[in-house]
Amino acid sequence: MSPTSAALILSWACIVLLALATAGLLRRIDALERQIPAAGGLTGSTSTAGPHPGLRLALRRHLPDYLPDVVPGRRDLLLLIVSPSCGACRTALTDLAAAAPTGVDVLVATTAASLTPLELPPGFVGVPAAGGLIEVLDVPGTPYLMRLDAEGTVLRADIMTGATDLAAWTAPRTALPALTD
């Protein structure tokens, strides 16, 4: 056998081994992707990260200093989770203020020690250093908007974009009709 033939056979054997190794790696990557939920997806419909509707949050445990002023009675709560240095968060805060939420209280939370340089609109309550709350919620990104009822049950949760229908988010919930006998 000539040295050229031997080199050709050896190169083909290496190509076959590399193809098998690549196929094995692709199978492992696929298996890992199936185990780990995607954190992407701006609409929230494809994302499995973050709080899901129906999740009950212990408001008194996570927001004890803010509840007496914010949740009088049975009002819903809008929780906007931001990063103070995020440009999209600044826009989201402005858009939410322009939507003029009525019938809901608005909290703006961050993991940072302060919300500076963000300026909160009148009536919005800042919650700095809320890392524990945000970690419990497994928020996939900012700005993240949640609507909770007065007991802390998540009604809606999604990453806030320019396409978010803030009128639906900020509208008062309609009361359930009374049962008649």
ABEGO torsion letter per residue (X at the ends): XBAAAAAAAAAAAAAAAAAAAAAAAAAAAAAAAAABBBABGAAGAABABEBBBGBBBBAAAAAAAAAAAABBEABBBBBBBBBAABAAAAAAAAAAAAAGBBGBBBBBBBABABAOABBBBBGBBBBBGAAAAAAAAGBABOBBBBBBBAAGBBABBBBBBAABBAAAAABBBBBBBBBBX
